[in-house]
């Protein structure tokens, strides 16, 4: 099967990429999309890439980071190819052979900003600075706006360095700035990735696309059950009427889609489909669009569980367990092929909880709690800033009473899974709260 890939590159590096690709004879269709800073932002360029494209290769780690941040629910694979130590050495040798390198201290390399090391030390002495680290943006400020600001700041900085006669040459990681700065008379160079680097990146992209396609086709099941506050008081005729209404609404939702098999279950309906469809219905396991749709078309409540598995048996079993959790909490849940319970879908903080907790089985059985409850507590605890938690904090995270949260913590403390490390007073009245952390021990 021939895939379609898009390559997002700057105008400066585009001819080099075209020359390399013409020699690779890739088993895929590709097209290069140009990014021109100070004209269109990178997200605008990305939106011009057709939906049918399977994967995207960018000529910068920064670009890949920003796109992944700007399009968090993007189904396509996005990978960068970037310059490495070898590319920098090749440029160094090229300039040396041309007789242009006379004093390394007069060369500015923006790769090394923030590492307290000059180019001579980087090239001639042992160090533990991976060049890939210099290509990344702080994840906390990784956005289209931040990239634009960084490019503008870097342009002004490099221009000032040259205009104040601080250097003879500049080596940059921003290929998009080279044409503009050269237009200002700045002798600036960019270490091109070579043929092998681009070949490795293309091979990795095609490999990841293949894996994604296999993953997208994993069997999945969706259980949609009809909620009744008092099942014994609902007549069979009333229940059948609700089933008919639910079936009609599901027909409107699914339409002519071919990858859905809808069948009646005891408490509602089951949909057999693929992982790709579940990802779409849940916005990559964060929302539940089916629930929102049904709420607009039905005058009764439903609860929904999604299951994904390596086979249809595991998918259906996971959907059954997920819909039970939805029945308890009132919000949709999902269990994926890794046996992780994900939910509540649609909440601000969606947890991914291993079905089986990573603690000794004997400790789990002695608590009197379910494995899933223990996994939830441990997942929330380890997501806390200092990996410590109080009963009040756990109650808020689990949407249970403080008494219930305290019961969980006490049971897990009595069996050695947790321990009390301190007390915290949150008010001038009442007892201080106990603070818990997980006991770290090796599994047998």
N, C-alpha and C positions, 0 to 999 in steps of 0.2 A: 504494500500500500504506500502510495506516495503522499507525503504530508506537505502542507504549505507552511512556510515560515516567513516571518518578516524580520528584517534587520534594521534596527533604528540606529543611525549613525550621523555624525556631523558631516557637513559638506567637505571639511578638510580631509577627513580620513576615508571618505567614500571611495575615491579612486583606488586607494590601496586595498580596500575590501573587495571591490569589483575584480581587481587583478588576481587576488588570492582565490576568490570563489570560482573564477574561470578555470583555474587549474585543479580544483578539487573534484569536479564532476559529481556533485552531491546527488543522492537519490531522493530529491525533494524539489519542490518548486519554491522559489524565493523571490522576494522583492525588497529593495533597499528604500527606506523612508528617511528623508533628510530632516535633521534638526538644526535650526538656525537660532541661536540665542539672540535675545533682544528683538525678535520678530514674533515668533509663536512660542508659547511655553510647551514643554515636552508632553504634557497631558493632551494638549490640542493635537499634536502630531500623532500621538498614540490612538486617539479617537478616529483617525482616518484609516486605520488598519481594519480591513474587513473582518466580519465576525467569523467567517469560515477559516481564517488563519489559525493553525494549531499551536504555534509557539512563536515567541519573540526573542530575538537576540539583540542585546544592546552593546554599544562600544564602550560602555563605562559601567562600573559597579554602582556609581552614584545614580546613573539613569535607572538601572534596575531597581535599586532601593526606592527611589521616588515613585516609580510606576507601581510597585507592589504596595506602597503606602497609599497612593492616590486611588488605586483600584483594588481594595482588599478582597473583594469577592470575585475577582477575575479568575475564570476557569483555566485560561491558557498558561502554559509554562513560560516564565520570563527568566532568562539567564543572561549574565554579562560575559563578554570576553574583554580582558583588560591587559594592560601592559604588566610585565613581570620583571624580575631582576635581569633576565637575559636581554630583554628589550632595552633596558637602560644601559647595559654593558655594550650592546651593539651600537647604540648611538654614541656612546663615549669613544669607542674604537674608531667609528666613522669620523668624528670630529678630530680625533688625534691624528688619523692618517691624512686629513686635509690640512693639517698644520694649524688648526684653529684653537687648539687647547694649549695655552702657555702657562696659565696660572689657575689652578682649580679653585682657589679661594675667590676668584672673580666670576665664578659661575653660580647662579642662584637656581636651586631646584625646589619647586614648591611641594615635591613629594615628601621632603624631609622636614617641612615646617612642623614644629611641635615635638620633634624627636630629639632635639638637642645634639644633632650630629651633622657634620658637613659632608659634602659630596665625596671628598677625598677619603674620609674615614669609611663612608658607606661602601665605596668601590674597592678599597685596598685592604681593609682590615675586617676581621671577623666580628660579626654582630648578630643580634637576635631580632632584627627588625624585619618582619615580613612585609614586602612591598605592598601586598594586598591590603594591609591594615591602613595604609595611607590613602587608599581609594574610597574608604567608607565614610558615610555621614552618620553623625550621632542619631540613633533611631528616634530619640525623643523630639528631634526637630527635623525629621525627614519629611519634607513636603515639597510641592512644586514651588511654592513661594520661597521656601528656604534655599532651594537650588538656585532660583533666579537671584536671590540676594547674594549667595555665595559667589556666583559667577560675576556679578557686578563688583563685589568687593575685591575679588581676585584680579579682575581686569584693572581696576584702579591701583591696586597694590603693585602689580607687576609693572605697570606703566610708570609709576612713581620711582620704583627701584631703578629703572633704566634712565629716566630723565634726570635723576640725581647722580648719575655716573657711579653707582655703587657696584655695577657688574659689567662684564663684557658679553656674557651670554645668559640666556634663561632657558631652563628645561622645565616644561610644564606637564601636568597630568590632565589639563583642560584643553583637549584638542579643539573645542569649539571657539576658544579665544585666540587661537594662533593667527587666522587670517586678519582679524581686526587689529591685533597688536603689530603684526608685520606691516600693516598699512600705516602704522604710526612710526615705522622705522625701527622697531624693536627686533633684535636678532634672537628669535625664540624658536625652540625646537620641541618636537613631540616624539617620544620613543614608540614608533609603530610596532604593533604586535606582528609577529611573522606568520608565515604560512602554517606552521605546525600549531601555533596558538589558536588560530582561527579554525583549523581543522578539528582540534580537540573540543573547542567550544561548540561547533556544529554537531559533532558526534554526541556530545553530552546532551545537547538540546533534543536531538532526535531520539536518543535513548529515554530521556525523561518524558517525552511526548508518548512514546510507546507504552511506558509504564502507566502513565496517566490514563491512556485509552483502556488498558486492561482494568485499571481500578474503577473507571467510570462504569464499566459493564458488570461490576460485581452485583449479584442478585440482592434485591432489597424488598422489604415488605412494609406496608403502612397499615396499621390497624386504627380504624375510626369507630369508636364505640359510642353508643347513645347513653347519655348520662340521665339517671333518674334518681331523685332524692329518696324516694321510698319505692324500691322495685316491686314490693308486694302489693302496692296500691295501683299499679299501672296494668290496665287490662291488656289482653293479648291484641285486641283490635286496635287500641290506642298505640301500642308499640309497633304494630305492623304499619300503621299510618305514618308513624315517624320514620320507619325504615324506608317507606316509599318516598317520603320527602327527602330523606338523606340520599337515596339512590339518584333521584332527579337532580339534586344539587351537585353530586359528584359527576354526573353526566355533563352538566354545564361547565364544571371545572376542567374536566379532562378533554372534552370535545372530541376531535378526531385523532388524538394521539394514539399511535400504534403500540407504544411500549408500556401499556397499562393493561393489566388483567384484573378486573373487579369481580369479587365474589362475596356472597353473603356469608356472614359469620353469626354466631349465636347472639352477640351483643351489638352487632353492627355490620361493618364491611371491612374486607381486606383488599388492598391493592398490591399486586405483585408488579414490580418494575425494576429499574436499575439504580445504581448509586448516583449516576449523573442526574437523574430526575429528582432524587431526594435532595441532592445538593441545591438544585434549582428551587424546590419547594421551601427549603429552609435557609436560603441565602448562606450557603456554606456552614450549616449547623448553628445558625444564630437566631433565626426567626421561624415562624410557622405560618406560611401563607395559606395553607389549607384551613387552619383554624380561623383565620381572619375572614376568608371567603365564606365559610359555612356560617359564621356569626352573622353575616349580612343577609343570608338566604334562608335561615332556619329560625324558628321561634322556640327552639329548645337547644340545650347545650350538648356538645360532644367532647370527647377527650381522645387525644391522638398520640400514638407511639410509632416511632420509626425504627426499623431494624435493618442493618446491613450485615452481610456475612460472606464468608468464602464460598458457601453453597446456600441453596434455598432453605435448607433445614435450619441452619444457623440464623439466617435472615429472619425467618418467621418466628423462631424462638426469641430472638432479640426484640422483635416488635411486640411480642406478648409481654415480655418483662418491661419494656418501655411504656406500654400503654397502662400497665398496672401502676407505674410511678406517676403517670399523668392522672390517673384516677385518684391517687392519694393527694397530689399537690394541686390539681386543678390546672396544670400547665403542661404543654406538650414536651415530650422527652424523646431522645434518640439514643440507641445503642449501636455503635459502629462495629466494623469488622475487627477492631482491636479490643473488643469487649470493654469499651468505655461508655459509661452513661453520661450523656451530654444534655444539659438543661439547667433550669427551665428555659425553653426556647422563647425568645421574645423579651426576656428580662435583660436588665442592663449588664448584669454579671452572670454569664453562662459558664457553668462549671463542667469540666471533663473529669469524671470520676472513674477510676478503675473498678470494675465489678468485684474483683478479688483484691482485698487490701494487702499491701506488702508488709505483713507482720506474720509471725508464726501462727499456724492454724490452731494450735492448742489455746493460744491467748484469745483468738477470735471466739472460739466455742465457749470459753469460760465467761465471757462478758454478758452473755444473754442477749446481745444485740445482733442484728443481721450484718453480714459481710458488707453489704452496700452502705448501711448506716456508718460503719467504721470507716469505710473508704471516703464517705462524704466528710466526716469530721477531720480526717487526716489531710484531705485535699484542701479544705478551707484553712486549717491550721498552717499548713506549709505555704499557703498563699499570703499569709499575714507578713507584714514587713520584717518582723523579727522572729517569725515562726513560733510565736507564742499567742495564746488566746485565753479569753475569759468566757464564762458562761453567757454573759450578756452579749458579747460579740458573736459567739456562735449562734445564739438564739436569733439574732438579726440576720445572719448570713443564711441560716437554714429555714427561716420563717417559721420557727417553732417557739413555744413558750420558754421563758428562762428556766423554769423548773424542768422541762424536758431536756434542754441543753445541758443543764447541770447533771441530770441523770446519766446522759451519755458520757460526759467527762468523768464522772465518778466511777462508772462501770469500767471504763478504759484505763483509769488510774489503778483501780483495785487489781487488775490483771496484768499490770506492768507495761501496758502500751504507752501510757502517758505518765507524767509526774508533775507535781506541783513545784514550781521553782521560786515563786514569790507571791506577795499579795499586793493588790492595788486598790487604793481608796479613791472612789469616784465622787463621793459626797461626804459631808461632815456627819451624816447620820447613817446608822446601820453598820453592818459588818463589812470589812474590806473584801474585795473579790479575789479569789484565788486565780493565779495565772498558771497555765499549763503549757507544757511542751512535750514533744514526742521523745520517748526513750529510744535511743539509737542502739540497735543490737544486730549482730549478724544473723541472717537466717540459717537454720540448720541445713 
